[in-house]
Amino acid sequence: MKGKNGDRRARLANDIRRQVGTEATKRFLRTLPVFRLEKEMPKRLTDLLDRLDGAEADKTGGARRH
């Protein structure tokens, strides 16, 4: 038996799903930069990852990944 709290949580979850699934919310979320998909990783980040790989390889004595 779910009880009173279980029913309330289920209703809340359904309300959230319904609101998030509206076209207006989807349209709004698509405008936010956080939700945009980058096609390629920026060079600045790949350079930092390369430096991190090098530092880890130096520390552990292992070979670098490419």
C-alpha positions as CSV (number, residue, x, y, z in Angstrom):
1,M,0.0,0.0,0.0
2,K,1.4,3.4,-1.1
3,G,-0.3,5.5,1.5
4,K,-0.9,9.2,1.6
5,N,2.7,10.3,0.9
6,G,3.2,7.8,-1.9
7,D,0.1,9.1,-3.7
8,R,1.2,12.7,-3.2
9,R,4.6,11.9,-4.7
10,A,3.1,10.1,-7.6
11,R,0.9,13.1,-8.4
12,L,3.8,15.5,-8.1
13,A,5.9,13.3,-10.4
14,N,3.1,13.2,-13.0
15,D,2.7,17.0,-12.8
16,I,6.4,17.6,-13.3
17,R,6.5,15.3,-16.3
18,R,3.5,17.0,-17.8
19,Q,5.0,20.5,-17.3
20,V,8.4,19.6,-18.6
21,G,6.9,17.9,-21.6
22,T,5.0,20.9,-22.8
23,E,6.0,22.5,-26.1
24,A,6.5,25.9,-24.5
25,T,9.0,24.4,-22.0
26,K,10.8,22.5,-24.7
27,R,11.1,25.6,-26.8
28,F,12.4,27.6,-23.8
29,L,15.0,25.0,-22.9
30,R,16.3,24.9,-26.5
31,T,17.1,28.6,-26.3
32,L,19.4,28.1,-23.2
33,P,23.1,27.8,-24.1
34,V,23.5,25.0,-21.5
35,F,21.3,22.8,-23.6
36,R,22.9,23.3,-26.9
37,L,25.0,20.5,-28.3
38,E,28.5,21.3,-29.5
39,K,29.5,19.5,-32.7
40,E,33.2,19.5,-31.7
41,M,35.1,20.1,-28.5
42,P,36.7,23.5,-28.4
43,K,40.4,23.6,-29.0
44,R,41.1,25.1,-25.6
45,L,39.5,22.1,-23.9
46,T,41.3,19.5,-26.1
47,D,44.6,21.3,-25.3
48,L,43.8,21.1,-21.6
49,L,43.0,17.4,-21.9
50,D,46.3,16.8,-23.7
51,R,48.2,18.6,-20.9
52,L,46.3,16.5,-18.3
53,D,47.1,13.3,-20.2
54,G,50.8,14.3,-20.3
55,A,50.9,15.1,-16.6
56,E,49.3,11.8,-15.7
57,A,51.7,9.9,-18.0
58,D,54.7,11.7,-16.5
59,K,53.5,11.0,-12.9
60,T,52.7,7.3,-13.5
61,G,55.6,6.7,-15.9
62,G,53.1,5.5,-18.6
63,A,52.8,6.3,-22.2
64,R,50.7,9.2,-23.5
65,R,47.3,8.6,-25.2
66,H,46.7,10.3,-28.5
